Amino acid sequence: MKKIKTLMLLCLTVLLFNCNADDDQAQENNNPSAFTLTEGVATTDGITFNWTASLDADNQDVTYAIYLNGDLIIEDLNTLSYIIEYNLFVDGENTILVVASDGVGGTSEQQIVVNLLS
């Protein structure tokens, strides 16, 4: 009986020392930093869009997704520019949205509007 009490006391002690105050608090994820989106050069293929790098305070890799008029064009980009082909645009106003993501729920976004005339 004494062995069981000693064993239980030992187990309880190990459990208490393994508990950490940080275990109860989930680490808060920061959003990637703001960035600047600009319209670049119009080529024969389409229009180039450029943006500055978005940095993540938690040192997570930042990737980018591009939306045109609410439709996802491409995601998981590691580059800071992308050419959107002319055939994807509509006549008139087009909204380009670039979303920076850290992969664990943090995002930052910028959008611009371009007008295309036929």
Backbone as CSV, one residue per row, in Angstrom:
resi,resn,N_x,N_y,N_z,CA_x,CA_y,CA_z,C_x,C_y,C_z
1,MET,0.818,-1.190,0.000,0.000,0.000,0.000,0.862,1.255,0.000
2,LYS,1.975,1.164,0.754,2.871,2.310,0.827,3.505,2.597,-0.527
3,LYS,3.772,1.557,-1.314,4.355,1.715,-2.643,3.381,2.443,-3.575
4,ILE,2.096,2.135,-3.460,1.081,2.776,-4.307,0.981,4.256,-3.979
5,LYS,0.987,4.583,-2.665,0.924,5.991,-2.263,2.149,6.754,-2.760
6,THR,3.305,6.135,-2.640,4.541,6.769,-3.096,4.516,6.976,-4.605
7,LEU,4.056,5.985,-5.327,3.958,6.072,-6.777,2.978,7.163,-7.201
8,MET,1.833,7.240,-6.535,0.848,8.267,-6.854,1.402,9.655,-6.545
9,LEU,2.100,9.807,-5.447,2.705,11.087,-5.083,3.767,11.488,-6.108
10,LEU,4.540,10.544,-6.556,5.556,10.802,-7.566,4.914,11.246,-8.888
11,CYS,3.868,10.566,-9.298,3.155,10.920,-10.535,2.549,12.320,-10.444
12,LEU,1.952,12.624,-9.318,1.354,13.938,-9.106,2.420,15.029,-9.146
13,THR,3.549,14.763,-8.549,4.654,15.731,-8.549,5.150,15.984,-9.973
14,VAL,5.319,14.938,-10.732,5.770,15.075,-12.127,4.760,15.882,-12.933
15,LEU,3.492,15.618,-12.764,2.461,16.367,-13.481,2.486,17.850,-13.126
16,LEU,2.632,18.151,-11.846,2.648,19.546,-11.421,3.852,20.300,-11.973
17,PHE,5.012,19.665,-11.987,6.204,20.336,-12.492,6.204,20.471,-14.011
18,ASN,5.443,19.659,-14.701,5.361,19.756,-16.150,4.340,20.783,-16.616
19,CYS,3.499,21.245,-15.732,2.540,22.281,-16.088,3.263,23.605,-16.206
20,ASN,2.837,24.385,-17.183,3.461,25.666,-17.450,2.364,26.684,-17.643
21,ALA,2.561,27.890,-17.179,1.547,28.944,-17.343,1.270,29.205,-18.810
22,ASP,2.270,29.017,-19.675,2.084,29.246,-21.116,1.192,28.183,-21.750
23,ASP,1.055,27.028,-21.103,0.226,25.972,-21.665,-1.233,26.395,-21.776
24,ASP,-1.672,27.234,-20.866,-3.069,27.644,-20.846,-3.361,28.829,-21.755
25,GLN,-2.332,29.465,-22.253,-2.519,30.650,-23.079,-2.045,30.346,-24.488
26,ALA,-2.954,30.452,-25.440,-2.568,30.257,-26.830,-1.805,31.493,-27.289
27,GLN,-0.725,31.274,-28.014,0.051,32.402,-28.500,-0.745,33.129,-29.568
28,GLU,-0.852,34.431,-29.425,-1.600,35.236,-30.375,-0.794,35.393,-31.656
29,ASN,-1.449,35.188,-32.791,-0.814,35.325,-34.089,-1.000,36.757,-34.584
30,ASN,0.084,37.371,-35.004,0.029,38.716,-35.575,-0.212,38.642,-37.071
31,ASN,-0.932,39.632,-37.589,-1.136,39.727,-39.029,0.152,40.180,-39.702
32,PRO,0.360,39.775,-40.955,1.500,40.318,-41.704,1.358,41.840,-41.811
33,SER,2.470,42.517,-42.008,2.458,43.976,-42.078,1.758,44.472,-43.344
34,ALA,1.376,45.742,-43.307,0.774,46.378,-44.480,1.806,46.446,-45.599
35,PHE,1.333,46.491,-46.819,2.203,46.575,-47.987,1.546,47.502,-48.994
36,THR,2.281,47.855,-50.035,1.773,48.779,-51.053,1.602,48.048,-52.370
37,LEU,0.429,48.153,-52.959,0.100,47.539,-54.245,0.052,48.632,-55.299
38,THR,0.726,48.406,-56.426,0.723,49.377,-57.516,0.490,48.688,-58.847
39,GLU,-0.065,49.451,-59.765,-0.239,48.972,-61.136,1.057,49.228,-61.870
40,GLY,1.529,48.214,-62.547,2.796,48.335,-63.262,2.581,48.518,-64.749
41,VAL,3.494,47.995,-65.497,3.536,48.151,-66.938,2.481,47.288,-67.623
42,ALA,1.836,47.866,-68.628,0.940,47.089,-69.491,1.787,46.491,-70.616
43,THR,1.730,45.186,-70.731,2.488,44.486,-71.776,1.517,43.981,-72.835
44,THR,2.020,43.272,-73.790,1.144,42.688,-74.806,0.320,41.545,-74.226
45,ASP,0.780,40.965,-73.126,0.085,39.844,-72.500,-0.951,40.270,-71.467
46,GLY,-0.687,41.369,-70.761,-1.578,41.796,-69.691,-0.993,42.956,-68.923
47,ILE,-1.486,43.151,-67.716,-1.016,44.242,-66.867,-0.272,43.652,-65.672
48,THR,0.899,44.188,-65.418,1.700,43.752,-64.282,1.268,44.509,-63.033
49,PHE,1.113,43.800,-61.945,0.830,44.403,-60.646,1.979,44.044,-59.715
50,ASN,2.436,45.058,-58.990,3.587,44.913,-58.095,3.174,45.294,-56.686
51,TRP,3.838,44.714,-55.705,3.600,45.087,-54.316,4.898,44.948,-53.537
52,THR,4.966,45.711,-52.453,6.113,45.617,-51.571,5.924,44.399,-50.670
53,ALA,7.000,43.971,-50.063,6.939,42.782,-49.202,6.144,43.066,-47.930
54,SER,5.350,42.099,-47.540,4.649,42.126,-46.264,5.438,41.242,-45.310
55,LEU,5.783,41.789,-44.157,6.597,41.046,-43.192,5.725,40.534,-42.062
56,ASP,6.111,39.400,-41.513,5.337,38.810,-40.432,6.128,38.917,-39.124
57,ALA,5.522,39.535,-38.118,6.176,39.731,-36.821,6.485,38.409,-36.117
58,ASP,5.790,37.348,-36.486,5.990,36.030,-35.885,6.995,35.189,-36.674
59,ASN,7.639,35.817,-37.666,8.638,35.152,-38.520,8.082,33.983,-39.317
60,GLN,6.805,34.061,-39.669,6.212,33.027,-40.517,6.344,33.474,-41.973
61,ASP,6.425,32.510,-42.877,6.523,32.823,-44.299,5.222,33.455,-44.777
62,VAL,5.356,34.503,-45.578,4.191,35.198,-46.128,4.047,34.821,-47.595
63,THR,2.841,34.413,-47.967,2.522,34.157,-49.368,1.381,35.074,-49.773
64,TYR,1.165,35.180,-51.078,0.193,36.132,-51.598,-0.840,35.426,-52.476
65,ALA,-2.056,35.960,-52.435,-3.129,35.500,-53.315,-3.652,36.733,-54.049
66,ILE,-4.069,36.526,-55.305,-4.574,37.636,-56.109,-6.001,37.327,-56.536
67,TYR,-6.856,38.320,-56.322,-8.258,38.238,-56.727,-8.542,39.328,-57.752
68,LEU,-9.316,38.990,-58.754,-9.769,39.954,-59.742,-11.288,39.947,-59.726
69,ASN,-11.864,41.073,-59.357,-13.325,41.208,-59.259,-13.948,40.123,-58.384
70,GLY,-13.262,39.789,-57.300,-13.777,38.815,-56.340,-13.435,37.368,-56.645
71,ASP,-12.862,37.093,-57.807,-12.503,35.724,-58.188,-11.016,35.484,-57.950
72,LEU,-10.707,34.365,-57.301,-9.314,34.003,-57.056,-8.630,33.701,-58.379
73,ILE,-7.518,34.399,-58.618,-6.731,34.165,-59.835,-5.597,33.184,-59.550
74,ILE,-4.879,33.447,-58.456,-3.748,32.600,-58.084,-3.487,32.768,-56.592
75,GLU,-2.948,31.727,-55.962,-2.601,31.798,-54.540,-1.239,31.163,-54.314
76,ASP,-0.739,31.301,-53.100,0.560,30.752,-52.685,1.737,31.310,-53.480
77,LEU,1.627,32.585,-53.881,2.725,33.240,-54.585,3.806,33.650,-53.602
78,ASN,5.048,33.494,-54.000,6.180,33.960,-53.208,6.836,35.175,-53.848
79,THR,6.319,35.617,-54.979,6.891,36.747,-55.698,6.154,38.028,-55.337
80,LEU,6.704,39.159,-55.779,6.119,40.463,-55.476,5.550,41.137,-56.712
81,SER,5.229,40.341,-57.717,4.559,40.875,-58.912,3.834,39.739,-59.628
82,TYR,2.854,40.150,-60.430,2.089,39.158,-61.188,1.442,39.851,-62.382
83,ILE,1.427,39.183,-63.526,0.780,39.718,-64.724,-0.600,39.098,-64.845
84,ILE,-1.624,39.942,-64.884,-2.993,39.470,-65.119,-3.288,39.675,-66.595
85,GLU,-3.668,38.593,-67.256,-3.928,38.632,-68.692,-5.175,39.458,-69.002
86,TYR,-5.142,40.129,-70.149,-6.245,41.010,-70.543,-7.588,40.284,-70.632
87,ASN,-7.580,39.028,-71.073,-8.844,38.307,-71.265,-9.586,38.044,-69.951
88,LEU,-8.927,38.250,-68.799,-9.579,38.052,-67.506,-10.310,39.304,-67.023
89,PHE,-9.966,40.447,-67.590,-10.587,41.704,-67.191,-11.943,41.879,-67.864
90,VAL,-12.788,42.698,-67.274,-14.049,43.106,-67.895,-13.890,44.545,-68.364
91,ASP,-14.727,44.964,-69.300,-14.711,46.358,-69.719,-15.145,47.228,-68.547
92,GLY,-14.454,48.314,-68.354,-14.804,49.219,-67.271,-13.975,48.945,-66.032
93,GLU,-14.614,49.065,-64.882,-13.929,48.997,-63.597,-13.601,47.559,-63.189
94,ASN,-12.355,47.348,-62.771,-11.884,46.046,-62.295,-11.172,46.236,-60.958
95,THR,-11.517,45.408,-59.981,-10.899,45.496,-58.660,-9.886,44.374,-58.503
96,ILE,-8.643,44.766,-58.207,-7.574,43.809,-57.964,-7.281,43.833,-56.472
97,LEU,-7.335,42.671,-55.840,-7.087,42.530,-54.408,-5.923,41.567,-54.229
98,VAL,-4.922,41.996,-53.480,-3.804,41.120,-53.123,-3.875,40.890,-51.621
99,VAL,-3.867,39.614,-51.232,-3.945,39.236,-49.816,-2.639,38.565,-49.413
100,ALA,-1.991,39.129,-48.397,-0.796,38.521,-47.817,-1.245,37.630,-46.665
101,SER,-0.727,36.410,-46.606,-1.141,35.460,-45.579,0.080,34.806,-44.949
102,ASP,0.009,34.619,-43.621,1.116,33.952,-42.930,0.900,32.447,-42.789
103,GLY,-0.201,31.947,-43.308,-0.453,30.514,-43.290,-1.104,29.987,-42.026
104,VAL,-1.254,30.830,-40.998,-1.906,30.391,-39.758,-3.023,31.346,-39.352
105,GLY,-3.622,31.976,-40.357,-4.796,32.814,-40.109,-4.566,34.305,-40.150
106,GLY,-3.330,34.749,-40.136,-3.048,36.180,-40.207,-3.036,36.651,-41.650
107,THR,-3.729,37.754,-41.930,-3.757,38.297,-43.286,-3.655,39.819,-43.261
108,SER,-3.252,40.346,-44.390,-3.230,41.775,-44.656,-3.558,41.917,-46.132
109,GLU,-4.307,42.959,-46.500,-4.705,43.067,-47.903,-4.671,44.500,-48.406
110,GLN,-4.502,44.602,-49.709,-4.528,45.880,-50.417,-5.280,45.679,-51.723
111,GLN,-5.997,46.714,-52.135,-6.689,46.611,-53.418,-6.541,47.902,-54.199
112,ILE,-6.639,47.769,-55.512,-6.702,48.929,-56.379,-7.751,48.649,-57.443
113,VAL,-8.233,49.719,-58.053,-9.217,49.617,-59.122,-8.598,50.153,-60.388
114,VAL,-8.734,49.394,-61.476,-8.273,49.845,-62.786,-9.460,49.865,-63.730
115,ASN,-9.457,50.822,-64.641,-10.503,50.925,-65.654,-9.943,50.535,-67.002
116,LEU,-10.604,49.622,-67.670,-10.202,49.213,-69.006,-11.288,49.609,-69.990
117,LEU,-10.858,50.230,-71.064,-11.791,50.610,-72.105,-11.595,49.674,-73.287
118,SER,-12.688,49.290,-73.919,-12.551,48.372,-75.058,-12.304,49.143,-76.329
